Amino acid sequence: MDETRKEEALTSLRSTIRKLEKALQSQMSRGLHAPVTAARLEAMRIAYAVVAEEDLSGFTKAHMKEAQKVLLSLLPSLFRMQTKFADNSSQHTLLVRRIRSIDLALSRMEELVGEDLCQE
């Protein structure tokens, strides 16, 4: 994995995790049940761990497969959002990086699901 691409992906994933943490905290403080936000946050945390090549022993294959489903479900809306931003705008750049980071995480997860690193 190219180190520059990896660092870019980790930065993007950290940013997404922070945004989801704030959103979840806001929703919960208003007494809202937020299962979608919580699932996305967990998926992004797993994506970060996978890209960062952290210890994955705390994640089962079921966790990884669920994270894959959540991340895959995000991609269509992210691609649709691309058309709303002018090319080379900061929003477009951040969105492209988010898509690339999710793609990278999904590729790595696909490799790992078959390995013994992920317990059933």
Phi, psi and omega in degrees: 000128179299129184297321179296314179297320179297313180296320177298317180295317180296320178298316179297316181294320177299317179299315179296319179298315179300316180297318179291323177298316178295318180296316180296316179299318179297315181296318181290325179293337176269005178079018181270144174274126188232063183294327181293314179296318179296320179293320178294320178298314179298318179297319179291325177295319177293318178301317179299313181299322181292312181293321180285353181059042177280173176295124183254012184296341179279354181248133177269171175300324179297318177300314182296317181294321177295318178299319178301314180299316181296313181295318178298325180290338179282329188302314181303318180290327177294319178295321178295323180294332181305323183290343182277345183249141177294141176305143179068007172283160181297322179297318180295315180299314180297320180293317178298318179294322178296316179298314179298320181293321177294317177301316179297314179298317179297319178298314181293320178298320179301319177295318187283331183301329179274350182271164180284355179298331182257116181276153179295000000 
